[in-house]
Amino acid sequence: MAEQHFDVLIVGAGLSGVGAAWRLQHDVPHKSFAILEARDAIGGTWDLFRYPGVRSDSDMYTLGYAFKPWIRPKAIADGPSIRDYVRETARENGIDQRILFQHRAKHAAWSSETARWTVDVEVGPERRPAQLSANFLIMGAGYYRYDRGYLPDFPGFDRYEGIKVHPQFWPEDLDYTGKKVVVIGSGATAVTLVPAMAQAAGHVTMLQRSPTYVVSMPAIDPFAAWVHKRLPAKLAYELVRFKKIVLNIVMFHRTRKYPEQAKKFLLDMVRKELPNYDVETHFTPRYNPWDQRLCLVPDSDLFQAIRSGKADVVTGEIETFTSDGIKLKSGEVVPADIVVTATGLELQFIGGVEIEVDGEPVKMSERMYYKGMMFSGVPNLVSLFGYTNASFTLKVDLTCEYVTRMLKYMDRKGYQIATPKPDPTVKPAPWIDLKSGYVERSRHLLPQQGDRKPWRLYQNYALDLLTLRFGRLNDGVLAFSKAGALAKPLHGAPSTPPVAMPVETRVPEPA
Ligand SMILES: Cc1cc2nc3c(=O)[nH]c(=O)nc-3n(C[C@H](O)[C@H](O)[C@H](O)COP(=O)(O)OP(=O)(O)OC[C@H]3O[C@@H](n4cnc5c(N)ncnc54)[C@H](O)[C@@H]3O)c2cc1C
């Protein structure tokens, strides 16, 4: 017997888990719930990452919750402010009282007989085993491993005698004043670290294998500043949020439709920022904008650091590390007192929790993502995942709304179970249609999307808003049933075999 039972268990007390808790409290206050959090802090990503300059790379008007206005001046906000915002949301709403800290979910077993999940948990540093049960599971466990980041197998890495740092595990006492720093990478983490470290370091080199599109934006949105002076906070927030959402959708679709124009526009901007720089080599990617994510820099800080001579970019492949630096295949040697490997995350799906349905282990890579939140043949489980081309929270907010609609519907109709029915006629496609290396590395672990509704991910907020807020719950795919009444084959059958497909867009990844 499980130690404690809840109507809903949320896994993860990050931006998504806290948002889901708010939604439950607001829409279905009679439901009991708890949040399982592996760490002893609220905030997830925004608590874990402590590297210099850590910040969002999308605006807080869309990364913030729909229900809680972002009232700080900076739209591109620093990590500690986002952490405070999540914690404040939890505290203000008593959500912090519902969190079971140091409770790591390991295994979740569904029983159709009882319409319950039994969740095996490890508690505290001593990893004491415990069991909880719930009728519904919401996975807000993020999308990457917390215990390790990605580190490529660099030749000669062990030979290097300087200081090595991974941004995911930043040493609090690292003093880089006056030091020669090399940041390996070209993603959001690298472009954040370079200008931030250049303020104190002797010199910072961003060493990249190939360039990324970099675009500058004002950290303080002028329209937002104007509106906030004139309107009440909530109304101003909603207006700016609406403007950002529409603008992002229009920009994304124009960029995909007219890639050459978009490319010219972006590169002209960089040329203006760096008039005497080799933009061709260091800032011109081989792919089209939005085939991979664009890197946002606030107030041109990266370009300023380069212009000041405190930072530069080197593009080339590493041949080997030496005792005091890095030798490239071109023969160039980059000296380094400190090497920061901003080489990315290691993807992990649903917090690494093993799933079992009616005694059968579920391989997520063989399941299909229903409406970007549930999985074929897996009852009463929702996973919170954001857009790859817009702020994470936009999709998560809509998903949470959908969950409470579904819970209310089930209560009204006397159902206990909701299961997306596998449809073998739907063609599978990769869930994250992105070419980035870290997605490719993890593809075998990830579920698939389908080639048509409701299995296809459109990465489009406006469309999702219509579907998830107003669309039919009983759509002929989501099967509702009572405890003990569900046919076994629904769970057992994998959707369709995984196939490799061409990939296109982006996922929110910082490095
Ligand atoms: C440096 C960085 C910058 C980013 N910037 C942006 C941005 O600007 N815009 C954007 O849209 N996205 C951004 N992202 C993506 C970002 O992760 C999401 O925006 C958002 O923070 C995800 O929130 P989450 O709550 O879903 O996941 P997380 O923040 O990852 O939180 C997950 C929580 O679940 C807990 N957990 C995990 N597994 C278990 C388990 N088995 N049992 C119990 N608890 C568990 C973790 O401890 C953690 O507290 C960024 C990511 C990084 C790393």
The ligand as a Tripos MOL2 file, in Angstrom:
@<TRIPOS>MOLECULE
LIG
   53    58     1     0     0
SMALL
NO_CHARGES

@<TRIPOS>ATOM
      1 C1         20.2780   28.2150  -18.9930 C.3       1 LIG1
      2 C2         18.9170   28.0030  -19.5680 C.ar      1 LIG1
      3 C3         18.2300   29.0900  -20.0990 C.ar      1 LIG1
      4 C4         16.9490   28.8980  -20.6230 C.ar      1 LIG1
      5 N1         16.2940   29.9750  -21.1440 N.ar      1 LIG1
      6 C5         15.0570   29.8050  -21.6360 C.ar      1 LIG1
      7 C6         14.3230   30.9050  -22.1800 C.ar      1 LIG1
      8 O1         14.7800   32.0240  -22.1970 O.2       1 LIG1
      9 N2         13.1010   30.6770  -22.6720 N.ar      1 LIG1
     10 C7         12.5390   29.4430  -22.6590 C.ar      1 LIG1
     11 O2         11.4150   29.2900  -23.1130 O.2       1 LIG1
     12 N3         13.2000   28.3860  -22.1650 N.ar      1 LIG1
     13 C8         14.4260   28.5410  -21.6500 C.ar      1 LIG1
     14 N4         15.0890   27.4620  -21.1350 N.ar      1 LIG1
     15 C9         14.4020   26.1950  -21.0250 C.3       1 LIG1
     16 C10        13.9210   26.0910  -19.5560 C.3       1 LIG1
     17 O3         14.3980   24.9250  -19.0140 O.3       1 LIG1
     18 C11        12.4150   26.2380  -19.4860 C.3       1 LIG1
     19 O4         12.0440   27.5070  -19.9020 O.3       1 LIG1
     20 C12        11.8190   26.0910  -18.0990 C.3       1 LIG1
     21 O5         12.5980   26.6420  -17.0800 O.3       1 LIG1
     22 C13        11.5660   24.6540  -17.8580 C.3       1 LIG1
     23 O6         10.8770   24.5620  -16.6620 O.3       1 LIG1
     24 P1         10.4310   23.1580  -16.1170 P.3       1 LIG1
     25 O7          9.8240   23.4220  -14.8040 O.co2     1 LIG1
     26 O8          9.6370   22.4610  -17.1420 O.co2     1 LIG1
     27 O9         11.7580   22.3270  -15.9960 O.3       1 LIG1
     28 P2         13.0490   22.5670  -15.0090 P.3       1 LIG1
     29 O10        13.2670   24.0150  -14.8430 O.co2     1 LIG1
     30 O11        14.0940   21.7600  -15.5980 O.co2     1 LIG1
     31 O12        12.5220   21.9980  -13.6440 O.3       1 LIG1
     32 C14        12.3200   20.6230  -13.4800 C.3       1 LIG1
     33 C15        12.2520   20.2980  -12.0080 C.3       1 LIG1
     34 O13        11.9050   18.9290  -11.8840 O.3       1 LIG1
     35 C16        12.7430   18.3050  -10.9350 C.3       1 LIG1
     36 N5         12.8370   16.8910  -11.2920 N.ar      1 LIG1
     37 C17        13.3630   16.3460  -12.4190 C.ar      1 LIG1
     38 N6         13.2420   14.9960  -12.4100 N.ar      1 LIG1
     39 C18        12.6220   14.6850  -11.2300 C.ar      1 LIG1
     40 C19        12.2190   13.4660  -10.6450 C.ar      1 LIG1
     41 N7         12.4240   12.2830  -11.2420 N.pl3     1 LIG1
     42 N8         11.5970   13.5010   -9.4300 N.ar      1 LIG1
     43 C20        11.3720   14.6890   -8.7900 C.ar      1 LIG1
     44 N9         11.7520   15.8900   -9.3200 N.ar      1 LIG1
     45 C21        12.3640   15.8890  -10.5260 C.ar      1 LIG1
     46 C22        14.0640   19.0550  -11.0630 C.3       1 LIG1
     47 O14        14.8350   18.9100   -9.8830 O.3       1 LIG1
     48 C23        13.5690   20.4840  -11.3070 C.3       1 LIG1
     49 O15        13.3850   21.1840  -10.1010 O.3       1 LIG1
     50 C24        16.3690   27.6120  -20.6180 C.ar      1 LIG1
     51 C25        17.0840   26.5260  -20.1160 C.ar      1 LIG1
     52 C26        18.3410   26.7140  -19.5850 C.ar      1 LIG1
     53 C27        19.0770   25.5210  -19.0580 C.3       1 LIG1
@<TRIPOS>BOND
     1     1     2 1
     2     2     3 ar
     3     2    52 ar
     4     3     4 ar
     5     4     5 ar
     6     4    50 ar
     7     5     6 ar
     8     6     7 ar
     9     6    13 1
    10     7     8 2
    11     7     9 ar
    12     9    10 ar
    13    10    11 2
    14    10    12 ar
    15    12    13 ar
    16    13    14 ar
    17    14    15 1
    18    14    50 ar
    19    15    16 1
    20    16    17 1
    21    16    18 1
    22    18    19 1
    23    18    20 1
    24    20    21 1
    25    20    22 1
    26    22    23 1
    27    23    24 1
    28    24    25 2
    29    24    26 1
    30    24    27 1
    31    27    28 1
    32    28    29 2
    33    28    30 1
    34    28    31 1
    35    31    32 1
    36    32    33 1
    37    33    34 1
    38    33    48 1
    39    34    35 1
    40    35    36 1
    41    35    46 1
    42    36    37 ar
    43    36    45 ar
    44    37    38 ar
    45    38    39 ar
    46    39    40 ar
    47    39    45 ar
    48    40    41 1
    49    40    42 ar
    50    42    43 ar
    51    43    44 ar
    52    44    45 ar
    53    46    47 1
    54    46    48 1
    55    48    49 1
    56    50    51 ar
    57    51    52 ar
    58    52    53 1
@<TRIPOS>SUBSTRUCTURE
     1 LIG1         1 GROUP 0 **** ****
